[in-house]
Amino acid sequence: MANLIQITDVTKSYFKQKVLDNVSLGINAGVFYALLGKNGAGKSTLMRILMRHEAPDFGGGLAFGIPFSGSDQEVNHQIGYVSETIDIQVSSNISDFYKSYAKFFRNWDQELFDSFITRFKVDPKKRFQQFSRGQKMQIAFAAAVAIKPKVLFLDEITSVLDASARAYVMEYLGAFCKSGGSVVMATNLVSEVERYVDHIWLIENKKIQINQSIKDVKNHYVKLRRLAGNQNPFFQTPHCISVGLNSDASESYIMVRSKFEAARLENAETLMDKRAITTEELFIYFTRDRGVAS
């Protein structure tokens, strides 16, 4: 399957401080990508490069077959973008501003835009600056989907949405991917994408440490359960990493399946946790202070 967007050997630095180091990846149609990493890991930088908003220092890419170095505006009709930092400094109200904005996008769907504005209970006669941060995000999201893109880039947007808006947005994104669209969502609220994510990218130490389908990632690891009072020294081994406490006072751990099997523990099955590994637990596993677990 050909990538809609791809980058190869991308490196990026700011003031001699390297942020991304030799990163290569691609975006396929119909896939929901969760972009994970600690704050400051380089998630926003990666998204800006994928959207051609920022040039890498080294490496390159293609967007819908067009080199990143090109200036073809056709690509702009295929990509929607929403960021937590978005702000629109205009004097006109929302309704008038987006009537002008729509003229730049040949596939603009006014009915879809209006349906989101109505659903979010946004007053289109108000100016952008009059809305709360969460409402601004809702408006920007409505505009991003109204251009009818093939790929949506969402940078840390769900943390400022209320529960109702967040659920509505996630349901829409799930349907968007099922219809052939692609989503790249940078987030640290991993539990919210659990139902929808197909593929994980995780940035740590300036590199992509995970670039796999969620199914393959979960099959590669095993989840263990340490009951309260269990002093088994195996849980102190370097590759066995705690990912959280449970309501029954037990503690969950994750480690590479092959390492667990190689240990040949007696009664190994008694250490296994029958509950599935969650995306949030994987995020914790890979961002513990020990660094990336191999």
Summary of the structure (lengths in Angstrom):
residues: 294
radius of gyration: 21.4
end to end distance: 28.6
largest distance: 70.8
contacts: 868
relative contact order: 0.14
helix: 34%
strand: 28%
